[in-house]
Amino acid sequence: MRFSNNTPFYPFFLFLGLLAVLQSCKVAKPVSMPTFQQPPATFATNQNPDSLGIGDQRWDDFFADAYLVDLIDVALRNNPDVLVALQRVERAQADVMVARGALLPSLNGQATASVDRYGQYTMNGVGNFDTNLSDNVEGKQQIPNPTPYYFLGLQSSWEIDLWGKLRSRREAAYARLLATEKGRQLVTTSLVSQVASNYYDLLALDSELKIIRDNIELQEVALEIVEIQKLGGRATELAVQQFEAQLLRTRSLAVERQRAITQVENRLNRLLGRYPQAIERDSSIQGQPLPDQIQAGVPSRMLLRRPDIQQAELDLTAARADIDAARAAFLPSLTLTPYVGVEAFRASVLLDPASLAAGILGGLTAPLFNKYQNRANYRRSVAAGKEALYTYQKRILTGYEEVMTELNNIDQLRSAYALKQQEVDVLGRAVTTANDLFLAGYASYLEVVTAQRNVLEAELTLIGYRRDIFMSVVNLYRALGGGWTPPATELATPAAE
């Protein structure tokens, strides 16, 4: 059945077609994103809120130890995670190039050769009888011979971005590129923090091992004295056994510290991207000066510097652009496909000027039966956008919590370290007093053993507090977004070139 303009049902079917097109082109409503509580204007401390935080310092300025600076420099050049992050940035740059290219027309060179044999009762078959390809003997139609076709030229395709769909996709790709760069910075800050933490851990183990070895020498002398006293009848075998057991326990602590040192060295070498080898370092953590008053700055600086927060914000920007592109997908798209070249039915005349051909086709495409797919894509984009918003909020809360926790840790550890230092001084004098009284016969061997054990434990705890202070400072530096800024030499390189 054929429909023409005079057919009674023609207006009805035309109305249904227009209704279907309009229904399919219905754009989804704008998304209303949830809101969240803004972070406080200052950290709840007694610091100067107008001061810059330690996160604004370059890592080669923040860390004063030359050995540590060299280790961080090696890690940033050789660590596999950093190299992987760089490749992710390269891949994101390629995605941006793809999104930009979608806004431009494509141009393809085309060379086509084909042979067709048309049926006698087709439009192409009948049309060929009016050319010299077919025989027309005495008005009797003959079946046309096979018809060759040759084309050599250029063909283009260009989707006109009427509603900003392609521009939104480009914006999303560019935001993800920036987010990937922030991800690379996040890897850098984490690596700097890990190298510094392991380095201070190594220095603390060196200090503990030195303290243990010094105590071993003192306990060996004490064991020799009690053995001499036993020979003189002034001490018993039980006293000798107690001093010997104390010495063996201290020697086992030295073995444990040596094992831990090897583990930390291997872990540091892995971060540096190299096989296990000796780590050059300072003498001990006691030679490292405790940091002065730590300034955290204001939360707004943390939001601008922390790579994970900036990455989440850029992911949110990309998600919003995806939502705009998904909304624009409900609207018709206009595609132009021009071509120019030479075409002919014989290869011998293909380059003849009369074979020159050109044309253009404009197509307006509107979604009809795939609207459910567009709706699903839109809902997925909205859900991804809200997920990105909640992730952004979570990282802000996490950053604020980390800064406050480390600031409190530093204050409390400073107080604990000062008290423990006083305890070590008192216990050191107690050991001297116990030894003198024991030699004079006014103290028992148990008092000497107890005094030696107490001072060893206190000295090891003191080293632990000093290590924890450095660890908290490093963690605070990372929490404030420090560690990803390149050294001064690297910042000066572009200007020098």
C-alpha positions as CSV (number, residue, x, y, z in Angstrom):
1,M,0.0,0.0,0.0
2,R,1.4,3.4,-1.0
3,F,0.7,6.7,0.8
4,S,0.6,10.0,-1.0
5,N,-0.3,13.5,0.0
6,N,-3.9,12.8,-1.1
7,T,-4.2,9.6,1.1
8,P,-6.7,10.2,4.0
9,F,-4.3,8.6,6.5
10,Y,-1.3,10.6,5.4
11,P,-1.9,13.5,7.9
12,F,-2.4,11.0,10.7
13,F,0.9,9.1,10.0
14,L,2.7,12.4,9.6
15,F,1.5,13.5,12.9
16,L,2.6,10.3,14.6
17,G,6.0,10.6,13.0
18,L,6.4,14.1,14.2
19,L,5.2,13.2,17.7
20,A,7.7,10.3,17.9
21,V,10.5,12.6,16.9
22,L,9.5,15.3,19.4
23,Q,9.1,12.7,22.1
24,S,12.5,11.2,21.4
25,C,14.1,14.6,21.5
26,K,12.8,15.5,25.0
27,V,15.8,16.6,27.1
28,A,16.2,15.3,30.6
29,K,15.8,17.8,33.4
30,P,19.0,19.4,34.9
31,V,20.5,17.5,37.8
32,S,20.2,18.9,41.3
33,M,23.4,18.0,43.1
34,P,23.3,17.5,46.9
35,T,25.2,20.0,49.1
36,F,27.6,19.3,51.8
37,Q,29.1,21.1,54.8
38,Q,32.0,23.4,54.1
39,P,35.3,22.8,56.0
40,P,36.1,25.2,58.9
41,A,38.0,28.4,58.1
42,T,40.9,27.5,60.4
43,F,42.3,24.4,62.1
44,A,41.4,24.2,65.8
45,T,44.9,25.0,67.1
46,N,46.8,28.0,68.6
47,Q,48.7,28.6,65.4
48,N,48.6,31.8,63.4
49,P,45.8,31.3,60.8
50,D,47.5,33.7,58.4
51,S,50.7,31.8,58.2
52,L,51.6,29.5,55.3
53,G,51.7,25.8,56.2
54,I,54.7,23.5,55.8
55,G,52.9,21.9,52.8
56,D,53.9,25.0,50.7
57,Q,57.6,24.2,51.1
58,R,59.4,22.2,48.4
59,W,60.6,18.8,49.7
60,D,64.2,19.6,49.1
61,D,63.8,22.6,51.4
62,F,61.7,20.9,54.0
63,F,64.1,18.0,54.6
64,A,67.4,19.2,55.8
65,D,69.2,15.8,55.7
66,A,71.3,15.6,52.5
67,Y,71.3,11.8,52.5
68,L,67.4,11.8,52.7
69,V,67.2,14.4,49.9
70,D,69.4,12.3,47.6
71,L,67.3,9.2,48.4
72,I,64.0,11.0,47.5
73,D,65.6,12.3,44.3
74,V,66.5,8.8,43.2
75,A,63.1,7.4,44.1
76,L,61.3,10.1,42.1
77,R,63.3,9.1,39.0
78,N,63.3,5.4,39.4
79,N,60.2,4.3,41.3
80,P,57.9,2.1,39.2
81,D,54.7,3.7,40.6
82,V,55.9,7.1,39.4
83,L,56.7,5.8,36.0
84,V,53.3,4.1,35.8
85,A,51.6,7.4,36.8
86,L,53.5,9.2,34.0
87,Q,52.1,6.7,31.4
88,R,48.6,7.3,32.8
89,V,49.1,11.0,32.0
90,E,50.2,10.1,28.5
91,R,47.1,8.0,28.0
92,A,44.8,10.8,29.3
93,Q,46.5,13.2,26.8
94,A,45.7,10.8,24.0
95,D,42.0,10.8,25.2
96,V,41.9,14.6,25.0
97,M,43.3,14.4,21.4
98,V,40.5,12.0,20.5
99,A,37.8,14.3,22.1
100,R,39.2,17.3,20.3
101,G,39.3,15.5,17.0
102,A,35.6,14.7,17.3
103,L,34.8,18.4,16.9
104,L,36.7,18.5,13.6
105,P,35.7,17.0,10.2
106,S,37.4,13.8,9.3
107,L,39.0,13.4,5.8
108,N,39.7,10.1,4.2
109,G,41.3,9.2,0.9
110,Q,39.2,6.6,-0.9
111,A,39.8,4.3,-3.9
112,T,36.9,2.1,-4.9
113,A,36.4,-0.5,-7.6
114,S,33.3,-2.6,-8.0
115,V,31.3,-4.6,-10.5
116,D,27.5,-4.9,-10.4
117,R,25.1,-6.8,-12.5
118,Y,21.7,-5.3,-12.1
119,G,18.5,-7.1,-12.6
120,Q,16.3,-6.3,-15.6
121,Y,13.3,-5.2,-13.5
122,T,15.2,-2.7,-11.3
123,M,15.6,1.0,-11.5
124,N,19.4,0.7,-12.0
125,G,18.9,-2.1,-14.6
126,V,16.4,-0.1,-16.6
127,G,18.5,3.0,-16.4
128,N,21.4,1.3,-17.9
129,F,19.6,0.7,-21.1
130,D,19.8,4.4,-21.8
131,T,23.6,4.2,-21.8
132,N,26.1,2.5,-24.1
133,L,26.5,-0.3,-21.6
134,S,23.4,-2.1,-22.8
135,D,22.3,-3.5,-26.2
136,N,19.0,-2.2,-27.5
137,V,18.4,-4.2,-30.7
138,E,15.2,-3.4,-32.6
139,G,13.6,-2.1,-29.4
140,K,14.0,-5.4,-27.6
141,Q,15.4,-5.0,-24.2
142,Q,18.5,-7.2,-23.4
143,I,19.8,-8.1,-19.9
144,P,22.5,-5.5,-19.2
145,N,26.1,-6.5,-19.0
146,P,28.0,-6.3,-15.7
147,T,28.7,-2.7,-14.8
148,P,32.1,-1.7,-13.4
149,Y,32.5,1.3,-11.2
150,Y,35.7,3.2,-10.2
151,F,36.1,6.1,-7.7
152,L,39.2,7.9,-6.6
153,G,38.9,10.9,-4.3
154,L,38.4,12.4,-0.9
155,Q,35.5,11.8,1.5
156,S,34.7,13.7,4.7
157,S,32.4,13.4,7.6
158,W,31.6,16.2,10.1
159,E,29.1,16.1,12.9
160,I,28.0,19.6,13.7
161,D,28.0,20.1,17.5
162,L,24.6,21.8,17.7
163,W,23.9,21.2,21.3
164,G,27.4,21.1,22.8
165,K,27.6,17.3,23.2
166,L,31.0,17.0,21.7
167,R,32.3,20.1,23.6
168,S,31.1,18.5,26.8
169,R,32.9,15.3,26.0
170,R,36.1,17.3,25.3
171,E,35.7,19.2,28.6
172,A,35.3,15.9,30.4
173,A,38.4,14.4,28.8
174,Y,40.4,17.5,29.6
175,A,39.3,17.4,33.3
176,R,40.3,13.8,33.5
177,L,43.7,14.7,32.1
178,L,44.2,17.2,34.8
179,A,42.9,14.7,37.4
180,T,45.4,12.2,36.1
181,E,48.1,14.7,36.6
182,K,46.9,15.2,40.1
183,G,47.0,11.4,40.5
184,R,50.7,11.6,39.5
185,Q,51.3,14.2,42.1
186,L,49.5,12.1,44.7
187,V,51.9,9.2,43.9
188,T,54.8,11.6,44.3
189,T,53.6,12.9,47.7
190,S,53.0,9.4,48.9
191,L,56.5,8.3,47.7
192,V,58.2,11.2,49.4
193,S,56.4,10.4,52.6
194,Q,57.3,6.7,52.4
195,V,60.9,7.3,51.7
196,A,61.2,9.9,54.6
197,S,59.3,7.6,57.0
198,N,61.5,4.6,56.2
199,Y,64.6,6.7,56.5
200,Y,63.8,8.0,59.9
201,D,62.8,4.5,60.9
202,L,66.2,3.3,59.8
203,L,67.9,6.1,61.8
204,A,65.9,5.1,64.9
205,L,66.9,1.5,64.5
206,D,70.5,2.5,64.2
207,S,70.2,4.5,67.5
208,E,68.5,1.6,69.2
209,L,71.2,-0.7,68.1
210,K,73.9,1.6,69.4
211,I,72.2,1.9,72.7
212,I,71.8,-1.9,72.9
213,R,75.4,-2.5,72.1
214,D,76.5,0.1,74.7
215,N,74.4,-1.7,77.3
216,I,75.9,-5.0,76.2
217,E,79.4,-3.7,77.0
218,L,78.2,-2.5,80.4
219,Q,76.5,-5.8,81.2
220,E,79.5,-7.8,80.1
221,V,81.6,-5.8,82.6
222,A,79.0,-6.4,85.3
223,L,79.0,-10.1,84.6
224,E,82.8,-10.2,84.9
225,I,82.6,-8.4,88.3
226,V,80.0,-10.7,89.7
227,E,81.9,-13.8,88.5
228,I,85.0,-12.4,90.4
229,Q,82.8,-11.8,93.4
230,K,81.6,-15.4,93.2
231,L,85.2,-16.7,93.3
232,G,85.7,-14.5,96.4
233,G,82.6,-15.8,98.1
234,R,80.8,-12.4,97.9
235,A,78.2,-13.5,95.3
236,T,76.3,-16.6,94.5
237,E,75.8,-18.7,91.4
238,L,72.2,-17.3,91.2
239,A,73.6,-13.8,90.8
240,V,75.9,-14.9,88.0
241,Q,73.0,-16.6,86.2
242,Q,70.8,-13.4,86.5
243,F,73.5,-11.2,85.1
244,E,74.2,-13.7,82.3
245,A,70.5,-14.0,81.4
246,Q,70.3,-10.2,81.3
247,L,73.2,-10.1,78.9
248,L,71.7,-12.8,76.6
249,R,68.4,-11.0,76.5
250,T,70.2,-7.7,75.5
251,R,72.2,-9.6,72.8
252,S,68.9,-11.0,71.4
253,L,67.6,-7.4,71.2
254,A,70.6,-6.5,69.1
255,V,69.9,-9.4,66.7
256,E,66.3,-8.3,66.4
257,R,67.3,-4.7,65.6
258,Q,69.8,-5.8,63.0
259,R,67.1,-7.9,61.3
260,A,64.7,-5.0,61.3
261,I,67.5,-2.7,59.8
262,T,67.9,-5.2,56.9
263,Q,64.1,-5.2,56.3
264,V,63.9,-1.4,56.2
265,E,66.9,-1.1,53.9
266,N,65.3,-3.6,51.5
267,R,62.0,-1.7,51.6
268,L,63.8,1.6,50.9
269,N,65.7,0.1,48.0
270,R,62.4,-1.1,46.5
271,L,60.9,2.4,46.8
272,L,64.1,3.7,45.1
273,G,63.5,1.2,42.2
274,R,66.7,-0.8,42.8
275,Y,67.9,-4.1,44.2
276,P,68.9,-4.5,47.9
277,Q,72.1,-2.6,48.8
278,A,73.5,-0.6,51.6
279,I,71.7,2.7,52.4
280,E,73.9,5.7,53.0
281,R,72.6,7.7,55.9
282,D,73.3,9.9,58.9
283,S,74.7,8.4,62.1
284,S,71.5,8.2,64.1
285,I,68.1,9.8,64.7
286,Q,69.6,11.6,67.8
287,G,71.7,13.6,65.4
288,Q,68.6,14.9,63.7
289,P,67.3,18.2,65.2
290,L,63.7,18.1,66.3
291,P,61.5,20.3,64.1
292,D,60.6,23.7,65.4
293,Q,57.0,25.0,65.8
294,I,55.0,23.4,63.0
295,Q,52.6,25.6,61.0
296,A,49.7,24.0,59.3
297,G,48.3,27.1,57.7
298,V,44.6,27.2,56.8
299,P,42.3,24.5,55.4
300,S,41.8,26.5,52.2
301,R,45.5,26.0,51.4
302,M,45.2,22.3,52.1
303,L,42.3,22.1,49.6
304,L,44.4,23.8,47.0
305,R,47.5,21.7,47.6
306,R,46.4,18.2,48.4
307,P,46.5,16.2,45.1
308,D,43.8,13.7,46.1
309,I,41.3,16.5,46.9
310,Q,42.1,18.3,43.6
311,Q,41.8,15.1,41.8
312,A,38.4,14.4,43.2
313,E,37.3,18.0,42.3
314,L,38.4,17.5,38.7
315,D,36.7,14.1,38.6
316,L,33.5,15.9,39.7
317,T,34.0,18.5,36.9
318,A,34.4,15.7,34.4
319,A,31.3,13.9,35.7
320,R,29.2,17.1,35.3
321,A,30.4,17.4,31.7
322,D,29.4,13.8,31.1
323,I,25.9,14.7,32.4
324,D,25.7,17.6,30.0
325,A,26.8,15.3,27.1
326,A,24.2,12.7,28.1
327,R,21.4,15.3,28.1
328,A,22.5,16.6,24.7
329,A,22.3,13.0,23.3
330,F,18.5,13.2,23.4
331,L,18.6,15.9,20.7
332,P,19.0,15.4,17.0
333,S,22.6,15.4,15.6
334,L,23.5,16.9,12.2
335,T,26.2,15.2,10.1
336,L,27.6,16.4,6.9
337,T,29.3,14.0,4.5
338,P,30.8,15.8,1.5
339,Y,33.0,14.1,-1.2
340,V,35.0,15.1,-4.2
341,G,36.9,12.9,-6.7
342,V,36.7,11.2,-10.1
343,E,34.4,8.3,-11.0
344,A,33.8,6.4,-14.1
345,F,32.5,3.1,-15.5
346,R,35.9,2.4,-17.2
347,A,39.3,2.8,-15.7
348,S,40.6,4.3,-19.0
349,V,38.5,7.4,-18.6
350,L,38.8,7.7,-14.8
351,L,41.3,10.6,-15.1
352,D,39.3,12.4,-17.8
353,P,38.0,15.9,-16.6
354,A,34.5,14.8,-17.4
355,S,34.8,12.2,-14.6
356,L,35.1,14.8,-11.9
357,A,32.3,14.4,-9.3
358,A,31.4,16.1,-6.1
359,G,28.5,16.0,-3.6
360,I,27.4,16.6,-0.1
361,L,24.9,14.8,2.1
362,G,23.5,16.4,5.2
363,G,21.7,14.1,7.7
364,L,19.7,15.0,10.7
365,T,19.5,12.0,13.1
366,A,17.2,11.9,16.0
367,P,17.0,9.0,18.5
368,L,13.7,7.1,18.4
369,F,13.9,3.6,19.5
370,N,17.2,4.0,21.4
371,K,15.8,6.5,23.9
372,Y,16.0,3.9,26.7
373,Q,19.7,3.5,26.0
374,N,20.0,7.3,26.3
375,R,18.0,7.3,29.5
376,A,20.2,4.6,30.9
377,N,23.3,6.5,29.9
378,Y,21.9,9.6,31.5
379,R,21.1,7.9,34.8
380,R,24.5,6.3,34.9
381,S,26.1,9.7,34.3
382,V,24.0,11.3,37.1
383,A,25.0,8.5,39.5
384,A,28.6,8.9,38.6
385,G,28.4,12.6,39.2
386,K,26.9,12.2,42.7
387,E,29.5,9.5,43.5
388,A,32.2,12.0,42.5
389,L,30.7,14.6,44.7
390,Y,30.6,12.3,47.7
391,T,34.2,11.2,47.0
392,Y,35.2,14.9,47.0
393,Q,33.5,15.5,50.3
394,K,35.1,12.4,51.8
395,R,38.6,13.4,50.8
396,I,38.1,16.9,52.3
397,L,36.9,15.3,55.6
398,T,39.8,12.8,55.5
399,G,42.4,15.6,54.9
400,Y,41.1,17.7,57.7
401,E,41.1,14.7,60.1
402,E,44.6,13.8,59.1
403,V,45.9,17.3,59.7
404,M,44.2,17.6,63.1
405,T,45.4,14.1,64.2
406,E,49.1,14.8,63.3
407,L,49.1,18.2,64.9
408,N,47.8,16.6,68.1
409,N,50.3,13.8,67.8
410,I,53.2,16.2,67.5
411,D,52.2,18.2,70.6
412,Q,51.6,15.1,72.7
413,L,54.8,13.4,71.6
414,R,56.8,16.5,72.4
415,S,55.5,16.4,75.9
416,A,56.0,12.7,76.3
417,Y,59.6,12.9,74.9
418,A,60.5,15.6,77.4
419,L,59.2,13.5,80.3
420,K,60.9,10.4,79.0
421,Q,64.2,12.3,78.7
422,Q,64.0,13.2,82.4
423,E,63.2,9.6,83.2
424,V,66.3,8.3,81.3
425,D,68.5,10.8,83.1
426,V,67.2,9.6,86.5
427,L,67.5,6.0,85.6
428,G,71.0,6.5,84.3
429,R,72.0,7.9,87.7
430,A,70.2,5.0,89.3
431,V,72.3,2.5,87.5
432,T,75.5,4.2,88.6
433,T,74.2,4.3,92.2
434,A,73.2,0.6,92.1
435,N,76.6,-0.4,90.8
436,D,78.4,1.6,93.5
437,L,76.1,0.2,96.3
438,F,76.5,-3.4,94.9
439,L,80.3,-3.1,95.0
440,A,80.1,-1.8,98.5
441,G,77.7,-4.5,99.6
442,Y,74.8,-2.3,100.3
443,A,72.6,-3.4,97.2
444,S,71.6,-6.8,95.9
445,Y,72.4,-8.0,92.4
446,L,68.6,-7.9,91.6
447,E,68.6,-4.1,92.1
448,V,71.5,-3.8,89.7
449,V,69.8,-6.0,87.1
450,T,66.5,-4.2,87.5
451,A,68.2,-0.8,87.2
452,Q,70.0,-1.8,84.0
453,R,66.9,-3.2,82.5
454,N,64.8,-0.1,83.3
455,V,67.3,2.3,81.8
456,L,67.6,0.2,78.6
457,E,63.8,0.1,78.2
458,A,63.5,3.8,78.9
459,E,66.3,4.7,76.3
460,L,64.6,2.6,73.7
461,T,61.3,4.2,74.4
462,L,62.9,7.6,74.2
463,I,64.2,6.8,70.7
464,G,60.7,5.5,69.8
465,Y,59.2,8.9,70.8
466,R,61.8,10.8,68.8
467,R,61.1,8.6,65.7
468,D,57.3,9.1,66.1
469,I,57.8,12.9,66.2
470,F,59.6,12.8,62.9
471,M,57.0,10.4,61.5
472,S,54.1,12.7,62.5
473,V,55.9,15.7,60.9
474,V,56.3,13.7,57.7
475,N,52.6,12.7,57.8
476,L,51.5,16.2,58.4
477,Y,53.7,17.4,55.5
478,R,51.9,14.9,53.3
479,A,48.4,15.7,54.7
480,L,48.9,19.4,53.9
481,G,49.7,18.5,50.3
482,G,53.5,18.8,50.5
483,G,56.0,16.7,48.5
484,W,54.8,17.0,44.9
485,T,56.4,20.4,44.1
486,P,59.6,19.8,42.2
487,P,63.0,21.0,43.5
488,A,64.3,24.5,42.8
489,T,66.7,23.1,40.2
490,E,63.8,21.6,38.2
491,L,61.7,24.7,38.5
492,A,64.5,26.8,37.1
493,T,65.2,24.5,34.1
494,P,62.5,25.9,31.7
495,A,63.7,29.4,32.3
496,A,67.3,28.4,31.6
497,E,66.3,26.8,28.4
